[in-house]
């Protein structure tokens, strides 16, 4: 069971990595329109995995309200992590 769960986790991670690469390869304007329809939490998960240049290009194409909402989530993701 442990091996099956590890296999499933690996497959899910690979799917997310591939989808992140797809969004990153899209024209920023098109990706921004798609990200506008996502929940901010969902969008933040993808943007947080991208290189800053790619994420910035997509964020710049989003409305200021949506970009701000996603940015707050990305910035606060690790706020509760231990510092020591």
N, C-alpha and C positions, 0 to 999 in steps of 0.2 A: 504494500500500500504506500509506503514511504517513497519508493522509487517511482511509482505511478504519479504521486502528487508532485514530486520533483520534476518529472517529465512534463506534466501539465503546466506547472509554473514556468518552466523554460519556454514552452510553446507560447504561452500567453505573453511573456516578455518579448519574444521574437516578433509576435504580431504587432505589439505596440511599437517596437523599434521600426518595423517596416512601415507602419502607418505614419509614424513621425517623419520618416524619410520621404514618404509620398507628399505629405503636407509641405515639407521643406523644399521639395522640387517644384511645387506649383508656383505659378506667378503669384507674387505677394498679394496683389489685389484680389485674385481669386481665392487664395487661402484666407485672407482677411474676411471676405464675405461669408465664407463657410464658418470661420471661427466666431463670427457675430451671432450665428444661430446656435452655437454650443453653449452649455452652461459655463459660467466662468471657471468653475472648478475643473471641468473636463478640459477646457481650452488651456488652462494653466498647466495641466499635466503634460501636454504636448509641447507647449512653448518652453517650459522649463527644461526639456530634454534637448532643445535645439541650441546650436551655437548662437551667441548674442546677435550676430549680424542677421541671421535668418529670422529670429524672433522679432528683432526690431523692425525689419521690413514688413512683417505681418502686422505687428501692433500699430505701425504708422498708418496702415490702411483701414484700421478699425475706427469706429466712433470713439471719441475721447472717453465717453462713459464706459464703454465696453473694455477699452484698453486699460483704463484705470482699475476697473474691477478685477481683471485678470492680473494686473501688476501687483495689486494688494495681496492677492492669494499667493503668487509666486514669492513675494518678499516675506510673507509671514509663515510660509510652510515649515520652516525650521526654528521658529521663534521659541518654541518650548523645548528644544533640544538641550541636553546638558552642556554646559559651557566648560566644565572642568573634567 
